[in-house]
């Protein structure tokens, strides 16, 4: 059992309140259980309780065992002097405040309905292969509850991603154009090379790129050279590589880029299809930088997915239409596809726009940006297939992202007590017991 379960029981008052008494024999009446405290200190604040003949307004601390009070050293922490009731599953020790006065203890262990406890264990102790521990009970959960939970976690997911970009925005001196450059660079890594491309964005200042965006060859030279993916001049396999190397050497010397340059071994080629090679992605990124003198504003202003697709789907230079790697020709190299553009919209454009909307407190902008996800086709993978089989709605990328957030944030870590679906299942067991 986790302490979270006792939090849940106390918050929702799912226990037998008949002849409720502290371990010291004082009658207890819960007038208000209090509000969960998300900061340091006691678990519930502003509780209102009758203990004996006295009405108390204060904090409630929750533990599995009363002795956890001492294990956490609360007896020496003045923040816990405001605790008026110690709620536990097992009362195995008396506890005191910093001044030595005793804290009344309420033992909930014998008062929790066995069917509720059994339902909790069934959810949280389900074997790891069971992606959804609540699968067997889902038919009894209203569809509206599912929909509202998926919408809630979708907003949590995009907000978390936006928070990362807001922090990046602060690190870049509150420059949205630079933020967009770093975000797009990482996005073009498509997981396998996200970290190397993020490092490349740090190693290649946007101020340098801005001066040479008008020239595609120079843009490619800067990207490939700083990435460490250009052969030395004396071993260039073809004229293109030789020209790019010469261009890079000149620009690297001019802007003192050499100390920050990356090495070829930092890039991942293993187990990637050639169309996903980092060299191909760099060529696509170079083409986008060349085609868009400014990145952020077009991404922010695009009214719909179709406009964003046109912005992102830029043809690469002639050389990279027939090469996967420098000096290694191929019959035909596919350009950035729609599915890749959609991933960039999901993982870069949407968080970037929400980060900007949050920075100016534009709630309408946040809602309009989330709406973009409903214009994208649903994603497909083995995890989403499980939710589809259990009849969760899955019509667009908004549903996909919500279901992935539900899985990663709640189902996989067994955070059922924090999930509206899990809570609904437990409530049914409480109602049945009553």
C-alpha positions as CSV (number, residue, x, y, z in Angstrom):
1,X,0.0,0.0,0.0
2,X,1.2,3.5,-0.8
3,X,0.6,6.6,1.4
4,X,-1.2,8.1,-1.6
5,X,-4.1,5.7,-0.9
6,X,-4.6,7.1,2.6
7,X,-4.5,10.6,1.1
8,X,-7.2,9.5,-1.3
9,X,-9.3,7.9,1.5
10,X,-9.0,11.0,3.7
11,X,-9.6,13.5,0.9
12,X,-12.9,11.8,-0.2
13,X,-13.8,10.6,3.3
14,X,-14.1,7.0,2.2
15,X,-14.1,5.4,5.6
16,X,-16.5,4.5,8.4
17,X,-17.2,7.6,10.5
18,X,-19.2,5.7,13.2
19,X,-18.0,6.6,16.7
20,X,-14.8,8.2,15.2
21,X,-12.2,8.7,17.9
22,X,-8.5,9.5,18.3
23,X,-6.1,7.0,19.8
24,X,-6.5,9.0,23.0
25,X,-10.3,8.4,23.1
26,X,-11.5,11.9,21.9
27,X,-14.5,12.1,19.6
28,X,-13.7,13.4,16.1
29,X,-16.1,15.0,13.6
30,X,-14.7,16.0,10.2
31,X,-16.3,19.3,9.2
32,X,-13.8,19.9,6.4
33,X,-11.0,17.5,5.4
34,X,-8.8,20.4,4.1
35,X,-7.1,21.0,0.8
36,X,-4.1,19.1,-0.6
37,X,-0.9,20.9,-0.1
38,X,1.4,20.8,-3.2
39,X,4.3,22.5,-1.4
40,X,6.5,21.6,1.6
41,X,4.7,21.0,4.9
42,X,1.7,19.1,6.0
43,X,-0.4,17.1,3.5
44,X,-3.7,18.9,4.0
45,X,-4.3,22.6,4.9
46,X,-7.3,24.5,6.3
47,X,-9.0,21.4,7.7
48,X,-11.9,22.0,10.1
49,X,-12.4,19.4,12.8
50,X,-14.2,18.9,16.1
51,X,-11.9,17.0,18.4
52,X,-13.5,16.5,21.8
53,X,-15.4,19.7,22.6
54,X,-13.0,21.9,20.7
55,X,-13.3,23.0,17.0
56,X,-9.9,23.2,15.3
57,X,-8.8,24.8,12.1
58,X,-5.4,23.6,11.0
59,X,-3.4,21.1,9.1
60,X,-3.7,17.3,8.7
61,X,-0.7,15.1,8.2
62,X,-1.0,11.6,6.6
63,X,1.2,8.6,7.0
64,X,0.9,4.8,6.6
65,X,2.4,4.3,10.1
66,X,2.3,6.8,12.9
67,X,6.0,6.2,13.5
68,X,6.7,7.7,10.0
69,X,6.3,11.1,11.8
70,X,9.6,10.4,13.6
71,X,11.2,8.8,10.5
72,X,10.5,12.0,8.6
73,X,11.8,14.1,11.6
74,X,8.5,16.1,11.8
75,X,9.0,16.4,15.6
76,X,11.8,18.9,14.9
77,X,10.1,20.8,12.1
78,X,8.1,23.8,13.1
79,X,6.0,23.6,9.8
80,X,4.3,20.6,11.4
81,X,3.4,22.5,14.6
82,X,0.2,23.5,12.8
83,X,-1.0,19.9,12.5
84,X,-4.1,19.3,14.5
85,X,-4.7,15.7,13.5
86,X,-2.4,12.9,12.4
87,X,-4.2,10.4,10.1
88,X,-2.6,7.0,9.7
89,X,-3.3,3.5,8.5
90,X,-1.5,1.9,11.5
91,X,-1.1,3.7,14.9
92,X,2.1,2.3,16.1
93,X,3.6,5.2,18.1
94,X,2.5,8.5,19.7
95,X,3.8,11.7,18.1
96,X,4.6,15.2,19.3
97,X,5.2,18.7,18.0
98,X,8.4,20.6,18.5
99,X,7.3,21.9,21.9
100,X,6.5,18.4,23.1
101,X,2.7,18.7,22.9
102,X,1.0,15.5,21.6
103,X,-0.7,15.4,18.2
104,X,-4.0,13.5,18.2
105,X,-3.8,10.4,16.0
106,X,-6.7,9.0,14.0
107,X,-6.3,5.3,12.9
108,X,-8.1,4.7,9.7
109,X,-6.9,1.1,9.1
110,X,-9.8,-0.7,10.6
111,X,-12.3,1.8,9.1
112,X,-11.5,1.3,5.4
113,X,-14.0,-0.8,3.6
114,X,-12.4,-4.1,2.5
115,X,-14.0,-3.9,-1.0
116,X,-12.4,-0.5,-1.5
117,X,-9.0,-1.8,-0.4
118,X,-9.3,-4.8,-2.7
119,X,-10.2,-2.6,-5.7
120,X,-7.2,-0.4,-4.9
121,X,-4.9,-3.4,-4.8
122,X,-6.3,-4.8,-8.0
123,X,-5.5,-1.6,-9.8
124,X,-2.0,-0.9,-8.4
125,X,-0.7,-4.4,-8.1
126,X,-1.7,-5.5,-11.6
127,X,1.2,-7.3,-13.3
128,X,3.5,-5.1,-15.4
129,X,2.4,-6.6,-18.8
130,X,-1.1,-5.3,-18.1
131,X,-0.9,-1.9,-19.7
132,X,-4.2,-0.9,-18.2
133,X,-4.8,-2.3,-14.8
134,X,-8.4,-1.1,-14.9
135,X,-9.2,-2.9,-18.2
136,X,-11.6,-5.4,-16.6
137,X,-13.6,-2.6,-14.9
138,X,-13.7,-0.2,-17.8
139,X,-17.1,-1.2,-19.2
140,X,-18.7,0.3,-16.0
141,X,-16.9,3.6,-16.5
142,X,-19.0,6.2,-18.5
143,X,-17.5,7.3,-21.8
144,X,-17.7,10.9,-20.6
145,X,-15.3,10.1,-17.8
146,X,-12.8,8.7,-20.2
147,X,-13.1,11.6,-22.6
148,X,-12.7,14.2,-19.9
149,X,-9.6,12.4,-18.5
150,X,-8.0,12.1,-21.9
151,X,-8.6,15.8,-22.5
152,X,-7.2,16.7,-19.1
153,X,-4.0,14.8,-19.6
154,X,-3.6,16.1,-23.2
155,X,-3.5,19.6,-21.7
156,X,-1.0,18.4,-19.1
157,X,1.2,16.9,-21.8
158,X,1.3,20.0,-24.0
159,X,1.7,22.3,-21.0
160,X,4.7,20.3,-19.8
161,X,6.3,20.5,-23.3
162,X,5.6,24.2,-23.4
163,X,7.2,24.7,-20.0
164,X,10.4,23.2,-21.3
165,X,10.4,25.8,-24.2
166,X,9.5,28.6,-21.8
167,X,12.7,27.7,-19.8
168,X,14.6,27.6,-23.1
169,X,13.2,31.0,-24.0
170,X,14.6,32.4,-20.7
171,X,18.0,30.9,-21.4
172,X,18.1,32.4,-24.9
173,X,17.6,35.9,-23.5
174,X,13.8,35.9,-24.2
175,X,14.4,35.7,-28.0
176,X,11.5,33.7,-29.6
177,X,13.4,33.4,-32.9
178,X,16.3,31.7,-31.1
179,X,13.9,29.6,-29.1
180,X,12.3,28.4,-32.4
181,X,15.7,27.6,-33.8
182,X,16.7,25.4,-30.8
183,X,13.3,23.7,-30.7
184,X,13.2,23.0,-34.5
185,X,16.8,21.7,-34.4
186,X,15.9,19.2,-31.7
187,X,12.7,18.3,-33.4
188,X,14.5,17.4,-36.6
189,X,16.4,14.7,-34.6
190,X,13.2,12.6,-34.5
191,X,14.2,10.9,-31.2
192,X,17.4,9.0,-32.3
193,X,19.3,12.2,-33.0
194,X,17.4,14.7,-30.9
195,X,20.3,15.2,-28.4
196,X,23.0,15.6,-31.1
197,X,20.9,18.2,-33.0
198,X,20.2,20.0,-29.8
199,X,23.9,20.2,-29.2
200,X,24.4,21.4,-32.7
201,X,22.0,24.3,-32.2
202,X,24.1,25.3,-29.2
203,X,27.3,25.0,-31.2
204,X,26.0,27.1,-34.1
205,X,24.7,30.5,-33.0
206,X,21.6,31.7,-34.8
207,X,23.3,35.0,-35.2
208,X,25.8,33.3,-37.5
209,X,23.1,31.4,-39.4
210,X,21.1,34.6,-39.9
211,X,23.9,36.2,-41.9
212,X,24.1,33.3,-44.3
213,X,20.5,32.0,-44.7
214,X,20.2,33.6,-48.1
215,X,22.8,31.2,-49.4
216,X,21.8,27.5,-49.2
217,X,25.3,26.3,-49.8
218,X,26.7,28.4,-47.0
219,X,23.8,27.3,-44.7
220,X,24.6,23.6,-45.5
221,X,28.3,24.3,-45.0
222,X,27.7,25.7,-41.5
223,X,25.4,22.9,-40.5
224,X,27.4,19.9,-41.8
225,X,30.7,21.4,-40.9
226,X,29.8,22.3,-37.4
227,X,28.2,18.9,-37.0
228,X,31.6,17.2,-37.9
229,X,30.0,15.4,-40.9
230,X,32.2,16.9,-43.7
231,X,35.2,14.9,-44.8
232,X,38.6,16.7,-44.7
233,X,39.5,18.8,-47.7
234,X,42.2,16.4,-48.8
235,X,39.9,13.4,-48.9
236,X,36.6,15.0,-50.2
237,X,34.8,12.3,-52.2
238,X,33.3,14.8,-54.7
239,X,33.3,18.4,-55.8
240,X,30.2,19.2,-53.6
241,X,31.9,18.0,-50.5
242,X,35.2,19.8,-51.4
243,X,33.3,23.1,-51.9
244,X,31.3,22.7,-48.7
245,X,34.4,21.9,-46.8
246,X,36.2,25.0,-48.1
247,X,33.2,27.2,-47.4
248,X,33.0,25.8,-43.8
249,X,36.7,26.2,-43.1
250,X,36.4,29.9,-44.1
251,X,33.3,30.6,-42.1
252,X,34.5,28.6,-39.0
253,X,37.7,30.7,-39.0
254,X,35.7,33.9,-39.5
255,X,33.3,33.2,-36.6
256,X,35.7,31.1,-34.4
257,X,33.3,28.1,-34.6
258,X,36.0,25.5,-34.3
259,X,36.2,25.1,-30.5
260,X,32.4,24.2,-30.4
261,X,32.4,21.9,-33.4
262,X,31.0,18.4,-33.0
263,X,32.5,15.1,-34.0
264,X,31.1,12.5,-36.5
265,X,30.9,9.8,-33.8
266,X,28.3,11.9,-31.9
267,X,25.6,11.1,-34.5
268,X,23.5,8.0,-34.6
269,X,23.2,6.1,-37.9
270,X,22.8,2.6,-36.4
271,X,19.4,0.9,-37.0
272,X,18.0,3.9,-38.9
273,X,16.6,3.8,-42.3
274,X,18.6,5.9,-44.7
275,X,15.8,8.4,-45.1
276,X,16.2,9.1,-41.3
277,X,20.0,9.5,-41.4
278,X,21.1,12.7,-39.6
279,X,22.8,13.9,-42.8
280,X,19.4,13.8,-44.5
281,X,17.7,15.6,-41.7
282,X,20.4,18.3,-41.7
283,X,19.9,18.8,-45.4
284,X,16.1,19.2,-44.7
285,X,16.8,21.6,-41.9
286,X,19.2,23.7,-44.1
287,X,16.5,23.9,-46.7
288,X,13.9,25.2,-44.2
289,X,16.3,27.7,-42.8
290,X,17.1,29.0,-46.3
291,X,13.5,29.2,-47.3
292,X,12.3,31.0,-44.1
293,X,14.3,34.2,-43.2
294,X,12.3,34.1,-40.0
295,X,11.2,30.9,-38.2
296,X,9.1,31.9,-35.3
297,X,6.5,34.3,-36.7
298,X,5.4,32.0,-39.6
299,X,5.1,29.1,-37.1
300,X,3.1,31.3,-34.8
301,X,0.8,32.8,-37.4
302,X,-0.1,29.7,-39.5
303,X,-3.9,29.3,-39.2
304,X,-4.1,25.6,-39.9
305,X,-2.2,22.4,-40.4
306,X,-2.2,22.8,-44.2
307,X,-0.3,26.1,-43.9
308,X,2.2,24.5,-41.6
309,X,2.8,21.6,-43.9
310,X,3.6,24.0,-46.8
311,X,6.0,25.9,-44.5
312,X,7.8,22.7,-43.4
313,X,7.8,20.7,-46.6
314,X,10.7,22.4,-48.4
315,X,12.6,20.6,-51.1
316,X,16.3,20.0,-50.3
317,X,19.2,21.0,-52.5
318,X,19.9,18.9,-55.6
319,X,22.8,17.1,-54.1
320,X,20.8,15.8,-51.2
321,X,18.0,14.6,-53.5
322,X,20.5,11.8,-54.6
323,X,22.7,11.3,-51.5
324,X,22.1,9.9,-48.0
325,X,25.6,10.7,-46.9
326,X,28.4,12.8,-48.3
327,X,30.0,11.1,-51.3
328,X,27.5,8.1,-51.2
329,X,25.1,8.5,-54.1
330,X,21.6,7.0,-54.2
331,X,19.0,6.6,-56.9
332,X,16.5,8.9,-55.1
333,X,16.3,10.2,-51.6
334,X,12.7,11.0,-50.3
335,X,12.2,14.5,-48.9
336,X,10.6,15.3,-45.6
337,X,7.3,13.5,-45.6
338,X,3.9,14.6,-44.3
339,X,4.2,12.2,-41.4
340,X,7.5,13.8,-40.3
341,X,6.0,17.3,-40.8
342,X,3.1,16.2,-38.5
343,X,5.5,15.0,-35.8
344,X,7.3,18.4,-36.0
345,X,3.9,20.1,-35.6
346,X,3.1,17.9,-32.6
347,X,6.4,18.1,-30.8
348,X,7.7,21.5,-31.8
349,X,5.1,23.9,-33.2
350,X,2.3,23.2,-30.7
351,X,4.5,23.4,-27.6
352,X,6.2,26.5,-29.1
353,X,2.9,28.3,-29.7
354,X,1.5,27.3,-26.3
355,X,4.7,28.5,-24.6
356,X,4.3,31.9,-26.3
357,X,0.6,32.0,-25.4
358,X,1.3,31.2,-21.8
359,X,4.0,34.0,-21.7
360,X,1.4,36.6,-22.6
361,X,-1.5,34.9,-20.7
362,X,-3.4,34.2,-23.9
363,X,-5.9,31.4,-23.1
364,X,-7.6,31.7,-26.4
365,X,-4.3,31.1,-28.1
366,X,-3.7,28.0,-26.1
367,X,-7.1,26.6,-27.0
368,X,-6.6,27.4,-30.7
369,X,-3.2,25.7,-30.7
370,X,-4.5,22.5,-29.1
371,X,-7.2,22.6,-31.7
372,X,-4.5,22.1,-34.3
373,X,-3.9,18.6,-33.0
374,X,-7.5,17.7,-34.0
375,X,-6.6,18.5,-37.6
376,X,-3.8,15.9,-37.7
377,X,-4.4,12.2,-38.3
378,X,-4.2,9.8,-35.4
379,X,-0.9,8.1,-34.6
380,X,-0.4,4.4,-34.6
381,X,1.7,2.3,-32.3
382,X,1.4,-0.8,-30.0
383,X,0.4,1.2,-26.9
384,X,-2.3,3.1,-28.7
385,X,-3.6,-0.1,-30.1
386,X,-4.3,-1.3,-26.6
387,X,-6.5,1.7,-25.8
388,X,-8.3,1.4,-29.2
389,X,-9.1,-2.2,-28.4
390,X,-10.7,-1.0,-25.1
391,X,-12.8,1.4,-27.1
392,X,-11.2,4.7,-26.1
393,X,-11.9,7.3,-28.7
394,X,-9.0,7.6,-31.1
395,X,-9.8,9.9,-34.1
396,X,-7.0,12.4,-34.3
397,X,-3.5,13.3,-33.0
398,X,-5.2,15.1,-30.1
399,X,-6.6,11.7,-29.0
400,X,-3.3,10.0,-29.6
401,X,-1.4,12.6,-27.6
402,X,-3.9,12.4,-24.8
403,X,-3.8,8.6,-24.7
404,X,0.0,8.6,-24.6
405,X,-0.1,11.1,-21.8
406,X,-2.6,8.9,-19.9
407,X,-0.4,5.8,-20.4
408,X,2.9,7.5,-19.5
409,X,1.7,9.6,-16.7
410,X,-1.0,7.4,-15.0
411,X,-1.4,3.8,-16.3
412,X,2.2,2.7,-16.6
413,X,3.3,4.2,-13.2
414,X,0.0,2.9,-11.6
415,X,-1.2,6.4,-10.6
416,X,-4.8,5.2,-10.6
417,X,-5.7,7.3,-7.5
418,X,-4.9,10.5,-9.5
419,X,-6.9,9.3,-12.6
420,X,-10.6,10.1,-13.0
421,X,-11.1,6.6,-14.5
422,X,-9.4,4.9,-11.5
423,X,-11.2,7.1,-9.1
424,X,-14.6,6.3,-10.7
425,X,-13.9,2.6,-10.3
426,X,-13.0,3.0,-6.6
427,X,-16.1,5.1,-6.1
428,X,-18.3,2.3,-7.4
429,X,-16.8,0.0,-4.8
430,X,-17.5,2.6,-2.0
431,X,-21.1,3.0,-3.2
432,X,-21.5,-0.8,-3.3
433,X,-20.2,-1.2,0.2
434,X,-22.6,1.4,1.5
